[in-house]
Structures are given as structure tokens and as C-alpha cells.
């Protein structure tokens, strides 16, 4: 570039002349604005969210099933008695004639039993629902949770694929599981999803889409890492000398593969356009046009949660209502009413 002011030469991509600091008249020409770019954010407050269910009226009460309540109480009393028996046996000479290692094992077992009793004692016995909050009734008193606090509390999935919310009150954590309270957890998922901020993004061609992120990321790295480490550990330290051990190892490998594969093909986020939606996975972005796409399967679980299965190539991808409540509602409107 030749400076029009001083006549000296400098690089074309520099905004100003090195010698006289005059602006480069050609700087920025031909450059395209960066895309995609965020143009707005969808943000709702609890006052804008209304439940369409008649079950969740002001003052509605949801109780733990009688059988589960009784079993939980029995388990708590059993582990508490077991822990107290071995924990308090030391002053009475119960361990005097035992080897030191066995004494340590018994004391460790007592501590674990007391901890198990503490875990069982934190079971939520009843949930009372209000317009702007809900109350967890536990053996430690009532714990009030406002819906605005849902963003600060995390949802997760256990090894049996049960969804639960964790609420921390007064230093203790309490779980509300869809195995105990399916309707409550389903409604909490919907409210949490609506309260979460969603980015509206614009492409270079002017089209806009909304980004939906899951409430829970299934198949996290920890589960995948444990499966891989377990596979290597067994291969290195357990001799596979006979057919039975080899068979067991192959079965274990298959289970680990299923865990890893389920996590890898999980939907990480969804981009929702006016004429299509895009599933973002580790296998890349999978685009589905509304007019050319039909779900391969629509299935409801025992708690009434809907799962849409879409297939791209040889891989099926699942959009679960527990993780993408608002997206599934849109899919129901489009595909179930046809």
C-alpha cells in the first residue's frame, strides 16, 4: 500500500501508515462480518410461565408412595442399628480378641452404615406446590425452594437413567427423583427449560435460529473414562486363561462400548430454525427439514415423557422430553397432530 499522504509504502492489511499515521483508505474493504452472530437472548421470568396442567394448582400436595415410604424407613433403621451396634461395641470389649485388620474393617463398616442411614433419612416425603415455589417435606423439616432458584440447582441422571433434581438447603442435599415424583420432576424440567436463557443467532444469509441446550448432558466424560479405565485394568491385571473369563470380559467390553456409544451420540444442543432443526452431536451437525422429515419412532415412557427418534444415515438420535422439554413440545405440535 502506498500512503496517499506521505508516499511511503506499508502493508495492505495495516489500518494506518507506519510513517505518518494516516488512515488506510482501503482497510476493511472486502472483509465480511463474522457469522454466525448472536442477535438477542430469550429470557423469561417465573411470572411469564403458566402451567397448562390442572394437577399443579396452588397448594397441590404430592406424597411419596406408601410402599416406598415404608421401605425407606426400614432401610434407614436397619443401617442405623447396624452402625450403632458395631460403632459402640468397642468400649464393651467386643474387638479385644480380634485381629487389628478385622477391627478396622468392622469400624469402617460401621461408619459406612451410619452414612447410609443418613442418606436414607434425607428422603423427600412430600412435595407441596405453590404458584411461585414448592416445599420439600423431609425428616429435617420443610425446605422451601423458589422457582427462580431452579437455575442454581442441578439436574442429573443416575446409572439407571432416572432423572433427579438436587436441592441444597442448610448444608444438606435433597433429591427429587422421577422414580418417586414423576409428575413433579416433569413439571420442574419444563419450568427449568423455560427459565434458561436461549441465544438467538443469525447466519450470514439473514436466517435466525434459537439454540436449545439440554438440562442434563448424558454420557459425560467421567462415565466414559471409568468404562475405558475398567476395560484396560481388567485386561492387564486379570488373567484371561479360560473360556469363562474370556466370555465375561467380552460381555464387559460390550457393556462399556454401549455406555461410550450412548454418550458419543447424545444430542449436545439443538438449533431450531423456522423450516428445520439441527441436532449437534459428536458425529457432527445433523439437519432435518420439517417438510422432508418424519420421526422414526415416537415413544412414551412409564412416566409420560416423550422421546422422538430421528435417523440420519445408520445412526439414530434421540430427543428426550426430560432434557429438551420445549423442543419436544414443538415436535409434538408438528408431528403428532398430523
PECOR-V21829 format. One line per field, one symbol per residue. psi: psi as a letter, one per 40 degrees, with the letter a starting at -180 (. if undefined). A space follows every 50 residues. Layout:
psi->???
This chain:
psi->hhhedeeiiiidehdihddefiihdeheheiiihiiihdihhhiiddehh hehedgiheihhihiddddddddddddddddddddddeedeefdedeiid ddddddddddddddddddddeehhdihhhideiihhhieeahhhhidded deiiiihaeefhiiihhhhfeihhhhieddgddddddddddddddihhhh ihideeiiihhhiidhhifiddddddddddddddddehhgeidddddddd ddddddddddddddeihdihhhideiihhhieeahhhhhdeehhidihih aeeehihhhihhbehhhhhhdddgdddddddddddde.
